[in-house]
């Protein structure tokens, strides 16, 4: 997922003066955003909002996504098109900026497919009176990573969207994604959080692809994180029993076996990670309920040390 600059935080980002109204736009030109955009673009126009005008120009010149040279219909934050639907795929810390950009495109709806639980922030900055009426967070377990100047898709997952986003699910399905509307999206988001809690920090700490976490010596750590998080997430509304929780994490790790988790990509690139939006979210839940989660606390501390050094 991509970061946006602080300059994107203007109250009313300008739109391009003479642009087609796109059926779909993606805010976030990181590996996952470009993976989605490149596949969706095979079936129709897709706008990509990059972090700067310079980056947008680079994407218009072309970038390899898998084996395909993809010339994105890319825009900087200072020249936004209009769009019917907007998918947000940026780092959780950049949600507010991305929401303002999304709202400026005057869409029917804004859908987050980010890590963490970002729906409240998204709604606060692009919903409300006079804002976008339909704002929600779905989930995706698709995988992609940046390999030099190339984006490498690395695992076919599933994308779930909330009711109201049937049109987006249709666009995704026609592009070949496994996508569907999920009425119980709140529980599904907690299941995705569980997956991120287990896989992302360990991949970053051990610097291994997702699939390696299923083998010794990493598997014991993976299981310990699931064991500790499951009761807390269950109390918050997770619909999986304990065995199903372990199976879900293993299934995603296996399906995205060659993927470099986003937190690993951030550590390797010297960027700030999403540990606050992922493990930090669990620590806040634990504090609210008076529950100790020492394994997650240790992982959180270690990843924060990596960020500093």
BALUM-66166 format. One record per residue (C-alpha): chain; x, y, z. Coordinates in pm, whole numbers. Layout:
residues N
site chaine: A, u: X, v: Y, w: Z $
...
This chain:
residues 309
site chaine: A, u: 0, v: 0, w: 0 $
site chaine: A, u: 116, v: 347, w: -83 $
site chaine: A, u: 196, v: 652, w: 129 $
site chaine: A, u: 59, v: 996, w: 51 $
site chaine: A, u: 242, v: 1320, w: 126 $
site chaine: A, u: 121, v: 1559, w: 393 $
site chaine: A, u: 52, v: 1811, w: 116 $
site chaine: A, u: -241, v: 1590, w: 14 $
site chaine: A, u: -423, v: 1700, w: 328 $
site chaine: A, u: -575, v: 2020, w: 184 $
site chaine: A, u: -944, v: 2062, w: 262 $
site chaine: A, u: -1050, v: 2053, w: -103 $
site chaine: A, u: -792, v: 1896, w: -334 $
site chaine: A, u: -832, v: 2034, w: -689 $
site chaine: A, u: -971, v: 1820, w: -969 $
site chaine: A, u: -847, v: 1807, w: -1324 $
site chaine: A, u: -1041, v: 2060, w: -1527 $
site chaine: A, u: -1134, v: 1836, w: -1822 $
site chaine: A, u: -1129, v: 1469, w: -1731 $
site chaine: A, u: -1352, v: 1177, w: -1814 $
site chaine: A, u: -1556, v: 1050, w: -1521 $
site chaine: A, u: -1395, v: 714, w: -1455 $
site chaine: A, u: -1599, v: 410, w: -1356 $
site chaine: A, u: -1336, v: 340, w: -1089 $
site chaine: A, u: -1037, v: 510, w: -930 $
site chaine: A, u: -772, v: 376, w: -695 $
site chaine: A, u: -606, v: 604, w: -442 $
site chaine: A, u: -266, v: 453, w: -372 $
site chaine: A, u: -3, v: 354, w: -626 $
site chaine: A, u: 190, v: 107, w: -416 $
site chaine: A, u: 237, v: -257, w: -512 $
site chaine: A, u: -113, v: -368, w: -419 $
site chaine: A, u: -285, v: -65, w: -570 $
site chaine: A, u: -104, v: -116, w: -901 $
site chaine: A, u: -178, v: -489, w: -894 $
site chaine: A, u: -550, v: -412, w: -867 $
site chaine: A, u: -538, v: -128, w: -1119 $
site chaine: A, u: -349, v: -324, w: -1385 $
site chaine: A, u: -596, v: -614, w: -1381 $
site chaine: A, u: -902, v: -391, w: -1366 $
site chaine: A, u: -772, v: -181, w: -1656 $
site chaine: A, u: -798, v: -480, w: -1891 $
site chaine: A, u: -1175, v: -441, w: -1877 $
site chaine: A, u: -1211, v: -62, w: -1876 $
site chaine: A, u: -1060, v: 270, w: -1771 $
site chaine: A, u: -922, v: 296, w: -1418 $
site chaine: A, u: -777, v: 613, w: -1268 $
site chaine: A, u: -478, v: 579, w: -1035 $
site chaine: A, u: -401, v: 857, w: -786 $
site chaine: A, u: -28, v: 868, w: -707 $
site chaine: A, u: 147, v: 1050, w: -426 $
site chaine: A, u: 294, v: 1319, w: -654 $
site chaine: A, u: 254, v: 1451, w: -1008 $
site chaine: A, u: 606, v: 1323, w: -1084 $
site chaine: A, u: 514, v: 971, w: -975 $
site chaine: A, u: 196, v: 990, w: -1183 $
site chaine: A, u: 404, v: 1079, w: -1489 $
site chaine: A, u: 631, v: 780, w: -1427 $
site chaine: A, u: 329, v: 549, w: -1408 $
site chaine: A, u: 186, v: 690, w: -1729 $
site chaine: A, u: 519, v: 607, w: -1898 $
site chaine: A, u: 476, v: 247, w: -1785 $
site chaine: A, u: 558, v: 0, w: -1511 $
site chaine: A, u: 577, v: -377, w: -1526 $
site chaine: A, u: 310, v: -552, w: -1321 $
site chaine: A, u: 400, v: -916, w: -1349 $
site chaine: A, u: 489, v: -969, w: -1715 $
site chaine: A, u: 267, v: -687, w: -1842 $
site chaine: A, u: 383, v: -333, w: -1914 $
site chaine: A, u: 107, v: -127, w: -1757 $
site chaine: A, u: 68, v: 236, w: -1859 $
site chaine: A, u: -157, v: 372, w: -1588 $
site chaine: A, u: -408, v: 651, w: -1632 $
site chaine: A, u: -235, v: 815, w: -1340 $
site chaine: A, u: -301, v: 1149, w: -1172 $
site chaine: A, u: -124, v: 1348, w: -905 $
site chaine: A, u: -312, v: 1481, w: -600 $
site chaine: A, u: -325, v: 1828, w: -759 $
site chaine: A, u: -517, v: 1717, w: -1071 $
site chaine: A, u: -788, v: 1471, w: -976 $
site chaine: A, u: -1048, v: 1326, w: -1213 $
site chaine: A, u: -1402, v: 1238, w: -1113 $
site chaine: A, u: -1495, v: 875, w: -1054 $
site chaine: A, u: -1807, v: 668, w: -987 $
site chaine: A, u: -1632, v: 451, w: -726 $
site chaine: A, u: -1303, v: 489, w: -538 $
site chaine: A, u: -1094, v: 215, w: -376 $
site chaine: A, u: -847, v: 331, w: -111 $
site chaine: A, u: -524, v: 131, w: -89 $
site chaine: A, u: -279, v: 342, w: 112 $
site chaine: A, u: -100, v: 293, w: 443 $
site chaine: A, u: -334, v: 319, w: 741 $
site chaine: A, u: -155, v: 631, w: 867 $
site chaine: A, u: -243, v: 806, w: 539 $
site chaine: A, u: -615, v: 730, w: 554 $
site chaine: A, u: -731, v: 1085, w: 630 $
site chaine: A, u: -537, v: 1233, w: 338 $
site chaine: A, u: -658, v: 960, w: 104 $
site chaine: A, u: -1019, v: 1010, w: 217 $
site chaine: A, u: -1008, v: 1378, w: 128 $
site chaine: A, u: -868, v: 1297, w: -216 $
site chaine: A, u: -1135, v: 1030, w: -268 $
site chaine: A, u: -1416, v: 1267, w: -169 $
site chaine: A, u: -1287, v: 1532, w: -412 $
site chaine: A, u: -1354, v: 1289, w: -700 $
site chaine: A, u: -1729, v: 1307, w: -622 $
site chaine: A, u: -1787, v: 932, w: -617 $
site chaine: A, u: -2099, v: 737, w: -538 $
site chaine: A, u: -1899, v: 541, w: -283 $
site chaine: A, u: -1553, v: 503, w: -126 $
site chaine: A, u: -1426, v: 157, w: -33 $
site chaine: A, u: -1117, v: 89, w: 177 $
site chaine: A, u: -924, v: -235, w: 125 $
site chaine: A, u: -652, v: -132, w: 370 $
site chaine: A, u: -489, v: -312, w: 658 $
site chaine: A, u: -605, v: -234, w: 1010 $
site chaine: A, u: -947, v: -94, w: 1098 $
site chaine: A, u: -976, v: 236, w: 915 $
site chaine: A, u: -1348, v: 278, w: 847 $
site chaine: A, u: -1411, v: 539, w: 1118 $
site chaine: A, u: -1126, v: 762, w: 996 $
site chaine: A, u: -1235, v: 720, w: 636 $
site chaine: A, u: -1592, v: 821, w: 718 $
site chaine: A, u: -1482, v: 1117, w: 926 $
site chaine: A, u: -1286, v: 1266, w: 638 $
site chaine: A, u: -1497, v: 1187, w: 332 $
site chaine: A, u: -1845, v: 1126, w: 470 $
site chaine: A, u: -2066, v: 1343, w: 687 $
site chaine: A, u: -2290, v: 1627, w: 581 $
site chaine: A, u: -2240, v: 1707, w: 214 $
site chaine: A, u: -1983, v: 1433, w: 176 $
site chaine: A, u: -1984, v: 1088, w: 19 $
site chaine: A, u: -2294, v: 897, w: 125 $
site chaine: A, u: -2149, v: 544, w: 100 $
site chaine: A, u: -1817, v: 492, w: 282 $
site chaine: A, u: -1701, v: 156, w: 419 $
site chaine: A, u: -1411, v: -84, w: 463 $
site chaine: A, u: -1384, v: -425, w: 302 $
site chaine: A, u: -1092, v: -667, w: 306 $
site chaine: A, u: -855, v: -831, w: 61 $
site chaine: A, u: -598, v: -1107, w: 97 $
site chaine: A, u: -447, v: -1043, w: -248 $
site chaine: A, u: -68, v: -1020, w: -241 $
site chaine: A, u: 184, v: -813, w: -436 $
site chaine: A, u: 528, v: -667, w: -370 $
site chaine: A, u: 767, v: -422, w: -530 $
site chaine: A, u: 1076, v: -580, w: -684 $
site chaine: A, u: 1291, v: -292, w: -801 $
site chaine: A, u: 1088, v: -108, w: -1067 $
site chaine: A, u: 851, v: -403, w: -1112 $
site chaine: A, u: 538, v: -505, w: -920 $
site chaine: A, u: 514, v: -879, w: -864 $
site chaine: A, u: 172, v: -1032, w: -785 $
site chaine: A, u: 234, v: -1301, w: -526 $
site chaine: A, u: -84, v: -1475, w: -425 $
site chaine: A, u: -447, v: -1489, w: -533 $
site chaine: A, u: -661, v: -1415, w: -230 $
site chaine: A, u: -1021, v: -1312, w: -176 $
site chaine: A, u: -1175, v: -966, w: -167 $
site chaine: A, u: -1489, v: -905, w: 37 $
site chaine: A, u: -1691, v: -583, w: 13 $
site chaine: A, u: -1978, v: -453, w: 227 $
site chaine: A, u: -2340, v: -437, w: 105 $
site chaine: A, u: -2388, v: -134, w: -119 $
site chaine: A, u: -2071, v: -203, w: -316 $
site chaine: A, u: -2220, v: -466, w: -547 $
site chaine: A, u: -2103, v: -267, w: -850 $
site chaine: A, u: -1743, v: -274, w: -726 $
site chaine: A, u: -1764, v: -647, w: -656 $
site chaine: A, u: -1886, v: -691, w: -1014 $
site chaine: A, u: -1594, v: -494, w: -1158 $
site chaine: A, u: -1349, v: -697, w: -952 $
site chaine: A, u: -1506, v: -1028, w: -1047 $
site chaine: A, u: -1502, v: -944, w: -1417 $
site chaine: A, u: -1132, v: -862, w: -1383 $
site chaine: A, u: -1066, v: -1211, w: -1247 $
site chaine: A, u: -1052, v: -1137, w: -875 $
site chaine: A, u: -1233, v: -1361, w: -628 $
site chaine: A, u: -1470, v: -1094, w: -499 $
site chaine: A, u: -1812, v: -1097, w: -338 $
site chaine: A, u: -2041, v: -897, w: -112 $
site chaine: A, u: -2014, v: -1003, w: 253 $
site chaine: A, u: -2309, v: -907, w: 480 $
site chaine: A, u: -2103, v: -990, w: 791 $
site chaine: A, u: -1820, v: -758, w: 695 $
site chaine: A, u: -1744, v: -647, w: 1053 $
site chaine: A, u: -1656, v: -1004, w: 1157 $
site chaine: A, u: -1463, v: -1050, w: 831 $
site chaine: A, u: -1255, v: -741, w: 910 $
site chaine: A, u: -1162, v: -893, w: 1246 $
site chaine: A, u: -1057, v: -1214, w: 1070 $
site chaine: A, u: -834, v: -1011, w: 838 $
site chaine: A, u: -691, v: -827, w: 1139 $
site chaine: A, u: -607, v: -1165, w: 1295 $
site chaine: A, u: -422, v: -1266, w: 978 $
site chaine: A, u: -229, v: -938, w: 974 $
site chaine: A, u: -148, v: -963, w: 1346 $
site chaine: A, u: 11, v: -1304, w: 1295 $
site chaine: A, u: 181, v: -1277, w: 957 $
site chaine: A, u: 294, v: -918, w: 907 $
site chaine: A, u: 511, v: -860, w: 1216 $
site chaine: A, u: 678, v: -1202, w: 1200 $
site chaine: A, u: 757, v: -1164, w: 830 $
site chaine: A, u: 915, v: -827, w: 910 $
site chaine: A, u: 1113, v: -950, w: 1209 $
site chaine: A, u: 1244, v: -1269, w: 1047 $
site chaine: A, u: 1263, v: -1118, w: 695 $
site chaine: A, u: 1099, v: -1415, w: 529 $
site chaine: A, u: 810, v: -1453, w: 280 $
site chaine: A, u: 468, v: -1545, w: 417 $
site chaine: A, u: 488, v: -1915, w: 336 $
site chaine: A, u: 806, v: -1964, w: 540 $
site chaine: A, u: 610, v: -1886, w: 858 $
site chaine: A, u: 435, v: -2223, w: 828 $
site chaine: A, u: 764, v: -2409, w: 885 $
site chaine: A, u: 993, v: -2443, w: 1189 $
site chaine: A, u: 1116, v: -2245, w: 1369 $
site chaine: A, u: 869, v: -1973, w: 1273 $
site chaine: A, u: 548, v: -2177, w: 1305 $
site chaine: A, u: 563, v: -2180, w: 1686 $
site chaine: A, u: 571, v: -1800, w: 1688 $
site chaine: A, u: 283, v: -1780, w: 1440 $
site chaine: A, u: 69, v: -2012, w: 1651 $
site chaine: A, u: 154, v: -1822, w: 1971 $
site chaine: A, u: 33, v: -1495, w: 1820 $
site chaine: A, u: -294, v: -1656, w: 1707 $
site chaine: A, u: -343, v: -1823, w: 2048 $
site chaine: A, u: -306, v: -1491, w: 2227 $
site chaine: A, u: -513, v: -1277, w: 1989 $
site chaine: A, u: -805, v: -1515, w: 1932 $
site chaine: A, u: -990, v: -1477, w: 2266 $
site chaine: A, u: -970, v: -1100, w: 2248 $
site chaine: A, u: -1089, v: -1076, w: 1887 $
site chaine: A, u: -1361, v: -1333, w: 1959 $
site chaine: A, u: -1490, v: -1103, w: 2234 $
site chaine: A, u: -1492, v: -816, w: 1982 $
site chaine: A, u: -1705, v: -1014, w: 1733 $
site chaine: A, u: -1473, v: -1250, w: 1546 $
site chaine: A, u: -1688, v: -1532, w: 1405 $
site chaine: A, u: -1415, v: -1801, w: 1394 $
site chaine: A, u: -1364, v: -2064, w: 1662 $
site chaine: A, u: -1006, v: -2126, w: 1775 $
site chaine: A, u: -931, v: -2408, w: 1532 $
site chaine: A, u: -1080, v: -2211, w: 1244 $
site chaine: A, u: -871, v: -1908, w: 1343 $
site chaine: A, u: -549, v: -2109, w: 1315 $
site chaine: A, u: -668, v: -2259, w: 987 $
site chaine: A, u: -750, v: -1917, w: 840 $
site chaine: A, u: -405, v: -1776, w: 918 $
site chaine: A, u: -234, v: -2085, w: 774 $
site chaine: A, u: -454, v: -2073, w: 463 $
site chaine: A, u: -360, v: -1712, w: 388 $
site chaine: A, u: 10, v: -1774, w: 457 $
site chaine: A, u: 1, v: -2067, w: 216 $
site chaine: A, u: -199, v: -1887, w: -54 $
site chaine: A, u: 40, v: -1589, w: -43 $
site chaine: A, u: 347, v: -1805, w: 18 $
site chaine: A, u: 586, v: -1609, w: -204 $
site chaine: A, u: 456, v: -1270, w: -94 $
site chaine: A, u: 668, v: -1024, w: 98 $
site chaine: A, u: 424, v: -891, w: 356 $
site chaine: A, u: 372, v: -516, w: 347 $
site chaine: A, u: 544, v: -476, w: 683 $
site chaine: A, u: 849, v: -663, w: 554 $
site chaine: A, u: 855, v: -439, w: 246 $
site chaine: A, u: 846, v: -132, w: 471 $
site chaine: A, u: 1129, v: -258, w: 693 $
site chaine: A, u: 1348, v: -342, w: 393 $
site chaine: A, u: 1283, v: 3, w: 246 $
site chaine: A, u: 1341, v: 188, w: 573 $
site chaine: A, u: 982, v: 315, w: 586 $
site chaine: A, u: 743, v: 349, w: 877 $
site chaine: A, u: 538, v: 30, w: 915 $
site chaine: A, u: 170, v: -22, w: 993 $
site chaine: A, u: 246, v: -182, w: 1330 $
site chaine: A, u: 43, v: 87, w: 1511 $
site chaine: A, u: -264, v: 18, w: 1298 $
site chaine: A, u: -230, v: -360, w: 1330 $
site chaine: A, u: -70, v: -477, w: 1656 $
site chaine: A, u: -134, v: -137, w: 1813 $
site chaine: A, u: -504, v: -191, w: 1752 $
site chaine: A, u: -494, v: -521, w: 1942 $
site chaine: A, u: -298, v: -364, w: 2227 $
site chaine: A, u: -566, v: -95, w: 2257 $
site chaine: A, u: -839, v: -361, w: 2268 $
site chaine: A, u: -644, v: -550, w: 2535 $
site chaine: A, u: -598, v: -237, w: 2747 $
site chaine: A, u: -969, v: -157, w: 2722 $
site chaine: A, u: -1060, v: -507, w: 2842 $
site chaine: A, u: -781, v: -540, w: 3098 $
site chaine: A, u: -624, v: -839, w: 2920 $
site chaine: A, u: -250, v: -908, w: 2899 $
site chaine: A, u: -106, v: -989, w: 2555 $
site chaine: A, u: 269, v: -1017, w: 2624 $
site chaine: A, u: 366, v: -1190, w: 2297 $
site chaine: A, u: 203, v: -919, w: 2088 $
site chaine: A, u: 352, v: -651, w: 2312 $
site chaine: A, u: 700, v: -798, w: 2255 $
site chaine: A, u: 647, v: -815, w: 1878 $
site chaine: A, u: 522, v: -455, w: 1877 $
site chaine: A, u: 831, v: -338, w: 2067 $
site chaine: A, u: 1068, v: -523, w: 1835 $
site chaine: A, u: 910, v: -385, w: 1517 $
site chaine: A, u: 921, v: -32, w: 1660 $
site chaine: A, u: 1293, v: -84, w: 1725 $
site chaine: A, u: 1336, v: -188, w: 1361 $
site chaine: A, u: 1159, v: 131, w: 1252 $
site chaine: A, u: 1405, v: 342, w: 1451 $
site chaine: A, u: 1717, v: 168, w: 1330 $
